[in-house]
């Protein structure tokens, strides 16, 4: 079976997973450091 083109769905899924991972790591680090740089711009509850 050959690929017929760029699989945009998979590219979007990987991009979303990477963004979510970086965002959650940033939030975890900020919480671990006690928000020493100030309050976050927004927070998802």
C-alpha positions in Angstrom: 0.0 0.0 0.0 1.4 3.4 -1.0 0.7 6.7 0.5 -1.3 8.9 -1.8 -0.3 12.2 -0.4 0.4 14.1 2.8 -1.7 12.8 5.7 -2.9 16.2 7.1 -4.9 14.6 9.9 -1.9 12.8 11.3 0.2 16.0 11.0 -2.5 18.0 12.9 -2.8 15.3 15.6 1.0 15.3 16.2 1.1 19.1 16.2 -1.8 19.2 18.7 -0.1 16.6 21.0 3.2 18.5 20.9 1.5 21.8 21.8 -0.5 20.2 24.6 2.7 18.6 26.0 4.6 21.8 26.0 1.7 23.7 27.5 1.2 21.2 30.3 4.9 21.0 31.0 5.0 24.8 31.3 2.1 24.8 33.6 3.6 22.1 35.8 6.9 23.9 36.0 5.3 27.2 36.9 3.3 25.4 39.7 6.4 23.6 41.0 8.2 27.0 41.2 5.3 28.6 43.0 4.6 31.1 40.1 7.7 33.2 40.9 7.2 35.1 37.7 3.7 36.2 38.6 0.2 35.0 38.0 -0.5 33.1 34.8 -2.2 34.9 31.9 -5.1 32.4 31.9 -5.9 29.1 33.6 -8.0 26.2 32.4 -10.1 24.8 35.3 
